[in-house]
Amino acid sequence: MIPGLQDIYNNNSARLPKFSTLGDLLSGVINIIFYAAAFVAFFYILWGAFAYISAQGKKEDLAKARARITWAIIGLIVVFLAYIITKLVAGVFAPQGGLPF
């Protein structure tokens, strides 16, 4: 047995997520989905910006790039609002009570 190995294992196991209930598991999955959706929306903003820069003044390409950026920003706002509403509802239905923030 290596000296101190049990202390390292105990300290690292405290950081691992514990899904003791279905609500904990769903909360983790929902967080991953929100992070992925925010990443995709941010990627579309970057894609639209690159298309806008590379449009070289062509009105049709500029309009497509501008529309892509606009819809990506709207999608990002929707994702953030859904995340806030989900956290608010989860806080309201939390067993300990109190404000969700």
N, CA, C and O of each residue as an XYZ file, in Angstrom:
404
protein
N       0.839     -1.175      0.000
C       0.000      0.000      0.000
C       0.886      1.240      0.000
O       1.845      1.326      0.767
N       0.570      2.170     -0.837
C       1.338      3.409     -0.929
C       0.843      4.360      0.153
O      -0.362      4.570      0.291
N       1.771      4.939      0.927
C       1.344      5.872      1.979
C       0.642      7.089      1.387
O       1.125      7.687      0.425
N      -0.478      7.444      1.955
C      -1.216      8.626      1.528
C      -2.156      8.401      0.357
O      -2.866      9.321     -0.048
N      -2.175      7.185     -0.198
C      -3.032      6.924     -1.357
C      -4.508      7.052     -0.992
O      -5.301      7.558     -1.786
N      -4.873      6.610      0.173
C      -6.272      6.697      0.582
C      -6.710      8.153      0.718
O      -7.856      8.478      0.411
N      -5.815      9.038      1.176
C      -6.163     10.455      1.286
C      -6.397     11.069     -0.093
O      -7.312     11.875     -0.265
N      -5.588     10.698     -1.065
C      -5.764     11.215     -2.422
C      -7.078     10.724     -2.993
O      -7.802     11.503     -3.613
N      -7.405      9.463     -2.804
C      -8.650      8.911     -3.324
C      -9.842      9.591     -2.680
O     -10.802      9.930     -3.372
N      -9.805      9.798     -1.374
C     -10.925     10.429     -0.680
C     -11.111     11.871     -1.130
O     -12.247     12.324     -1.266
N     -10.021     12.607     -1.365
C     -10.146     13.995     -1.795
C     -10.695     14.087     -3.208
O     -11.500     14.975     -3.491
N     -10.287     13.200     -4.100
C     -10.765     13.236     -5.479
C     -12.206     12.755     -5.601
O     -12.944     13.246     -6.454
N     -12.613     11.824     -4.783
C     -13.976     11.308     -4.882
C     -14.994     12.337     -4.419
O     -16.168     12.230     -4.770
N     -14.580     13.329     -3.643
C     -15.505     14.365     -3.203
C     -15.887     15.277     -4.366
O     -16.939     15.914     -4.322
N     -15.055     15.352     -5.406
C     -15.339     16.220     -6.541
C     -16.170     15.536     -7.614
O     -16.646     16.210     -8.528
N     -16.360     14.252     -7.540
C     -17.149     13.545     -8.541
C     -18.628     13.827     -8.327
O     -19.080     13.908     -7.185
N     -19.400     13.981     -9.422
C     -20.828     14.232     -9.254
C     -21.534     13.006     -8.687
O     -21.208     11.867     -9.019
N     -22.492     13.267     -7.837
C     -23.267     12.182     -7.230
C     -24.715     12.334     -7.686
O     -25.401     13.287     -7.314
N     -25.166     11.384     -8.496
C     -26.532     11.393     -8.988
C     -27.349     10.433     -8.149
O     -27.569      9.285     -8.537
N     -27.793     10.903     -7.007
C     -28.542     10.039     -6.109
C     -30.021      9.997     -6.463
O     -30.718      9.054     -6.090
N     -30.509     11.005     -7.176
C     -31.918     11.027     -7.551
C     -32.039     11.278     -9.053
O     -31.077     11.669     -9.713
N     -33.220     11.048     -9.565
C     -33.495     11.305    -10.971
C     -33.378     12.790    -11.276
O     -32.936     13.166    -12.362
N     -33.766     13.635    -10.334
C     -33.659     15.078    -10.521
C     -32.217     15.536    -10.672
O     -31.926     16.421    -11.477
N     -31.313     14.937     -9.902
C     -29.895     15.279    -10.022
C     -29.356     14.878    -11.393
O     -28.592     15.621    -12.010
N     -29.753     13.712    -11.859
C     -29.310     13.244    -13.163
C     -29.854     14.138    -14.274
O     -29.110     14.526    -15.175
N     -31.141     14.467    -14.219
C     -31.743     15.335    -15.235
C     -31.110     16.729    -15.208
O     -30.915     17.346    -16.255
N     -30.800     17.210    -14.035
C     -30.154     18.520    -13.924
C     -28.796     18.516    -14.623
O     -28.455     19.473    -15.317
N     -28.032     17.463    -14.446
C     -26.742     17.355    -15.120
C     -26.884     17.269    -16.619
O     -26.120     17.897    -17.352
N     -27.853     16.497    -17.091
C     -28.077     16.344    -18.528
C     -28.548     17.665    -19.138
O     -28.100     18.047    -20.218
N     -29.446     18.357    -18.450
C     -29.949     19.640    -18.945
C     -28.828     20.664    -19.011
O     -28.771     21.449    -19.958
N     -27.942     20.674    -18.036
C     -26.804     21.599    -18.076
C     -25.926     21.322    -19.297
O     -25.484     22.253    -19.969
N     -25.678     20.051    -19.579
C     -24.865     19.709    -20.749
C     -25.559     20.161    -22.032
O     -24.903     20.677    -22.936
N     -26.872     19.975    -22.122
C     -27.617     20.386    -23.308
C     -27.553     21.902    -23.483
O     -27.366     22.389    -24.598
N     -27.707     22.652    -22.388
C     -27.648     24.108    -22.488
C     -26.260     24.585    -22.909
O     -26.140     25.499    -23.724
N     -25.223     23.978    -22.364
C     -23.870     24.363    -22.751
C     -23.614     24.059    -24.223
O     -22.989     24.857    -24.923
N     -24.090     22.918    -24.692
C     -23.915     22.560    -26.102
C     -24.690     23.523    -27.003
O     -24.181     23.933    -28.046
N     -25.900     23.883    -26.618
C     -26.697     24.814    -27.419
C     -26.048     26.191    -27.457
O     -26.047     26.844    -28.500
N     -25.502     26.636    -26.340
C     -24.818     27.932    -26.316
C     -23.567     27.888    -27.192
O     -23.262     28.864    -27.876
N     -22.850     26.786    -27.179
C     -21.670     26.647    -28.027
C     -22.056     26.689    -29.496
O     -21.390     27.357    -30.287
N     -23.115     25.992    -29.877
C     -23.553     25.977    -31.271
C     -23.984     27.379    -31.711
O     -23.649     27.809    -32.815
N     -24.719     28.091    -30.861
C     -25.143     29.447    -31.208
C     -23.935     30.367    -31.364
O     -23.891     31.181    -32.286
N     -22.967     30.243    -30.478
C     -21.757     31.055    -30.583
C     -20.980     30.708    -31.853
O     -20.420     31.593    -32.499
N     -20.945     29.424    -32.210
C     -20.289     28.994    -33.440
C     -20.972     29.621    -34.661
O     -20.298     30.043    -35.600
N     -22.305     29.681    -34.647
C     -23.023     30.293    -35.761
C     -22.738     31.794    -35.846
O     -22.682     32.348    -36.943
N     -22.559     32.443    -34.721
C     -22.184     33.860    -34.744
C     -20.822     34.023    -35.413
O     -20.644     34.903    -36.256
N     -19.871     33.186    -35.042
C     -18.549     33.260    -35.655
C     -18.607     32.936    -37.148
O     -17.933     33.580    -37.953
N     -19.407     31.944    -37.512
C     -19.557     31.568    -38.909
C     -20.159     32.721    -39.713
O     -19.712     33.023    -40.820
N     -21.184     33.360    -39.133
C     -21.797     34.508    -39.798
C     -20.835     35.677    -39.925
O     -20.834     36.370    -40.942
N     -20.023     35.902    -38.911
C     -19.039     36.983    -38.973
C     -18.005     36.700    -40.054
O     -17.623     37.603    -40.799
N     -17.554     35.467    -40.144
C     -16.595     35.107    -41.192
C     -17.224     35.262    -42.571
O     -16.575     35.753    -43.495
N     -18.471     34.852    -42.716
C     -19.160     34.998    -44.006
C     -19.365     36.471    -44.340
O     -19.284     36.856    -45.507
N     -19.625     37.287    -43.343
C     -19.811     38.723    -43.554
C     -18.515     39.369    -44.034
O     -18.522     40.207    -44.935
N     -17.409     38.969    -43.424
C     -16.112     39.526    -43.815
C     -15.728     39.067    -45.218
O     -15.197     39.845    -46.011
N     -15.998     37.811    -45.515
C     -15.589     37.268    -46.814
C     -16.609     37.524    -47.927
O     -16.418     37.044    -49.044
N     -17.682     38.263    -47.653
C     -18.691     38.537    -48.679
C     -18.186     39.499    -49.741
O     -18.727     39.519    -50.847
N     -17.199     40.272    -49.451
C     -16.564     41.202    -50.398
C     -17.554     42.177    -51.014
O     -17.458     42.509    -52.195
N     -18.496     42.630    -50.217
C     -19.419     43.660    -50.675
C     -20.585     43.170    -51.497
O     -21.391     43.992    -51.934
N     -20.721     41.889    -51.732
C     -21.863     41.360    -52.488
C     -23.098     41.424    -51.600
O     -23.126     40.851    -50.510
N     -24.113     42.127    -52.079
C     -25.290     42.380    -51.242
C     -26.006     41.098    -50.830
O     -26.490     40.978    -49.704
N     -26.067     40.157    -51.741
C     -26.761     38.902    -51.434
C     -26.033     38.126    -50.331
O     -26.668     37.617    -49.407
N     -24.733     38.036    -50.426
C     -23.945     37.324    -49.410
C     -23.944     38.074    -48.075
O     -23.973     37.460    -47.008
N     -23.911     39.409    -48.147
C     -23.978     40.202    -46.916
C     -25.309     39.985    -46.197
O     -25.346     39.884    -44.971
N     -26.389     39.915    -46.955
C     -27.709     39.703    -46.349
C     -27.796     38.321    -45.698
O     -28.365     38.178    -44.616
N     -27.233     37.303    -46.358
C     -27.244     35.958    -45.767
C     -26.422     35.915    -44.480
O     -26.840     35.320    -43.486
N     -25.259     36.546    -44.507
C     -24.404     36.548    -43.312
C     -25.059     37.328    -42.182
O     -25.005     36.909    -41.026
N     -25.674     38.458    -42.505
C     -26.353     39.262    -41.488
C     -27.523     38.489    -40.881
O     -27.752     38.555    -39.673
N     -28.259     37.758    -41.713
C     -29.378     36.947    -41.214
C     -28.862     35.823    -40.314
O     -29.470     35.521    -39.288
N     -27.747     35.206    -40.696
C     -27.170     34.138    -39.873
C     -26.759     34.682    -38.499
O     -27.013     34.046    -37.475
N     -26.133     35.842    -38.482
C     -25.716     36.440    -37.201
C     -26.938     36.802    -36.366
O     -26.962     36.558    -35.159
N     -27.948     37.382    -37.001
C     -29.167     37.773    -36.273
C     -29.846     36.565    -35.647
O     -30.212     36.604    -34.472
N     -30.017     35.499    -36.406
C     -30.682     34.308    -35.873
C     -29.835     33.605    -34.810
O     -30.374     33.010    -33.877
N     -28.528     33.674    -34.950
C     -27.664     33.082    -33.922
C     -27.776     33.850    -32.613
O     -27.796     33.246    -31.541
N     -27.851     35.171    -32.689
C     -28.012     35.978    -31.468
C     -29.372     35.706    -30.839
O     -29.482     35.589    -29.618
N     -30.399     35.605    -31.663
C     -31.729     35.276    -31.130
C     -31.706     33.898    -30.477
O     -32.287     33.715    -29.407
N     -31.045     32.929    -31.104
C     -30.926     31.592    -30.516
C     -30.175     31.610    -29.202
O     -30.546     30.903    -28.265
N     -29.119     32.412    -29.119
C     -28.352     32.523    -27.884
C     -29.196     33.132    -26.772
O     -29.122     32.693    -25.624
N     -29.993     34.132    -27.102
C     -30.887     34.736    -26.116
C     -31.922     33.722    -25.639
O     -32.212     33.642    -24.445
N     -32.479     32.950    -26.567
C     -33.468     31.926    -26.200
C     -32.843     30.871    -25.285
O     -33.471     30.434    -24.320
N     -31.614     30.464    -25.587
C     -30.937     29.467    -24.757
C     -30.719     30.015    -23.348
O     -30.983     29.321    -22.367
N     -30.244     31.246    -23.243
C     -30.010     31.829    -21.920
C     -31.307     32.018    -21.147
O     -31.346     31.767    -19.942
N     -32.367     32.455    -21.816
C     -33.657     32.597    -21.138
C     -34.201     31.244    -20.677
O     -34.742     31.133    -19.577
N     -34.060     30.219    -21.514
C     -34.507     28.882    -21.122
C     -33.708     28.369    -19.930
O     -34.259     27.730    -19.034
N     -32.404     28.654    -19.923
C     -31.558     28.233    -18.798
C     -31.988     28.931    -17.507
O     -32.094     28.298    -16.458
N     -32.232     30.239    -17.593
C     -32.648     30.990    -16.409
C     -34.004     30.505    -15.914
O     -34.195     30.328    -14.711
N     -34.943     30.289    -16.826
C     -36.270     29.812    -16.424
C     -36.177     28.422    -15.802
O     -36.846     28.143    -14.807
N     -35.361     27.560    -16.375
C     -35.197     26.211    -15.826
C     -34.616     26.262    -14.423
O     -35.085     25.550    -13.536
N     -33.604     27.093    -14.208
C     -33.013     27.220    -12.876
C     -34.011     27.821    -11.890
O     -34.048     27.423    -10.726
N     -34.808     28.766    -12.341
C     -35.815     29.372    -11.474
C     -36.863     28.345    -11.063
O     -37.223     28.256     -9.889
N     -37.353     27.571    -12.031
C     -38.357     26.549    -11.723
C     -37.759     25.477    -10.817
O     -38.417     25.016     -9.884
N     -36.525     25.080    -11.084
C     -35.884     24.078    -10.226
C     -35.706     24.608     -8.808
O     -35.837     23.856     -7.843
N     -35.413     25.884     -8.678
C     -35.263     26.473     -7.354
C     -36.582     26.573     -6.610
O     -36.625     26.425     -5.389
N     -37.660     26.825     -7.347
C     -38.975     26.912     -6.711
C     -39.408     25.557     -6.187
O     -39.994     25.465     -5.108
N     -39.120     24.497     -6.947
C     -39.528     23.171     -6.540
C     -38.482     22.435     -5.711
O     -38.643     21.248     -5.424
N     -37.426     23.119     -5.330
C     -36.386     22.498     -4.492
C     -36.959     22.210     -3.105
O     -37.732     23.015     -2.585
N     -36.602     21.093     -2.504
C     -37.182     20.729     -1.210
C     -36.750     21.644     -0.061
O     -37.477     21.755      0.926
N     -35.588     22.305     -0.157
C     -35.143     23.141      0.944
C     -35.833     24.499      0.960
O     -35.775     25.195      1.974
N     -36.483     24.900     -0.129
C     -37.190     26.166     -0.162
C     -36.251     27.344     -0.316
O     -35.047     27.167     -0.499
N     -36.793     28.530     -0.243
C     -35.967     29.734     -0.375
C     -35.875     30.192     -1.812
O     -36.469     29.601     -2.714
N     -35.114     31.262     -2.009
C     -34.928     31.806     -3.340
C     -33.979     30.919     -4.149
O     -33.060     30.332     -3.577
N     -34.177     30.811     -5.447
C     -33.341     29.929     -6.258
C     -31.974     30.503     -6.599
O     -31.169     29.805     -7.215
N     -31.683     31.716     -6.235
C     -30.417     32.338     -6.624
C     -29.379     32.173     -5.555
O     -28.250     32.636     -5.713
